[in-house]
Amino acid sequence: MNPRTPLKAEAFVLRTLDYGDSDRIVTFLTDEFGKVRGIAKGARKSRKRFANALEPFSRVRILFSRRSRDSLALIEASDPVDHHEALRGDLEKTLLASCVVDLADHFSVEGKRNDALYGLVRDFLRLLDREPALTEDHLRFYEIRLLKASGFEPVLDRCTACRCEAGSGAWRFDPRQGGIRCGACGTGDPDAVAVTAGTLKTLLLGKDVELERIGRISFTRQAAEESRVLTACFIRHLLGREIKSLQVLRAVRRLEG
Ligand SMILES: [Zn+2]
């Protein structure tokens, strides 16, 4: 392939970083090429070439060229498809959308196409944009689906040791096993977290129901808290680090009291 041949893709802006006086380094999640990192020369000066189309969670069409799969691409143009205005006008939604793209950034691979992951990001942002009932709790369903799309689906319906079904009672989620353990089997993992059968049911429901309908699922206080701790513990285990946007969301919650 001629390295100069420009490639076209539809993409979401995951992250941007100002570079030098006028350039911007942008990380995209593309439909065909997985994650693509590129430099948009003069992006902060040329409103014409990049018209508003290099902001996080914008859906865009890009034209880019690169020497190899893992080299920094040259972003030649970026045209907006959906700027997600409704999201930007609402602080709560902006925070949630930031978590959506931040998580997608951590779980996507440069140069590796992942249709399920791309479709999930597209559909979840669209839903967040127009569904007023969506809250932080529903982000847990995004996380579970994202884990599945990237090959890390947690086992939440049965014990990973004895295979008994999670019908009732108290369980523990073991991040190293990537699933739950019943009370009888237990877990030796000090990082395992407690989870009740009710919470597991809520998570399983939100994992499988049509995405359009997740806003109708409500969480008890306990389910919301246990779910948050469970996915956070698993994601931390997989990545070996915290997700910044999730920490920001936590900090804002604490300020709200
Ligand atoms: Zn068991």
Residues whose N, C-alpha, C, O or C-beta is under 5 A from the ligand:
A	BS01	ZN	C159 A161 C162 R163 C182 C185
